[in-house]
Amino acid sequence: MRTKTDHRFIIDIDPDQVMEALLMVEQLPDWSPSHQDVRVATRDKMGRPKRAYVSATLMGRPDRQVVEYTCSENRVAWKVAESSAGAGGQGWFDLAETEDGGTEIWYHTELYLPIPAPGMLLKRTARREGEATIENFIAFVESVTGVEGLGGDGFAEVEEAPYAEPAAYEPTSYSQPLNYGRGLEPGFGTA
């Protein structure tokens, strides 16, 4: 079963700082609900991830993946090269600077699962997981940059806020539990 999701959102933080947060792929489990562990195997000449080993849970099923990254000035893209569960997929974060100096982000994912699952269930689960990923990613970027970007006049603080080094990052309690609605949890007979 295949599905695609697209999310567009704006965060009132400089695109360079958002890109720095995206390139911290080892921190992916801090903001992506489906990732448990990420280890970068190789990096390109600029220090950006090129190949990573990932432990993830897709639709309640564990999977170990080899993920290939392609990074450019405004995009971080990935593609699953190998999967222990036979899953496949790809996606990207595309960044564009807004007129007021914030960042518009296009988050696109394509997922292929070799399990028989109703299309509606897969799409709904992928959409909800994407929404949770966005909420967690915004909180992650704010915690790494020290800026509360969304809401109010937070953007005025961006120019004055110091940028925290990635090595000094300490996970905070910003992550919120996933809300699947109506007491349903993925993988527990929700079909």
Secondary structure, DSSP 8 states (H G I E B T S, - for coil): -EEEEEEEEEESS-HHHHHHHHT-GGGHHHH-TTEEEEEEEEE-TTS-EEEEEEEEEETTEEEEEEEEEEE-SSEEEEEEEEETT--EEEEEEEEEE-TTS-EEEEEEEEEE-SS---HHHHHHHHHHHHHHHHHHHHHHHHHHHT---SSTTGGGGTTTS----GGG----TT------STT--TTSS--
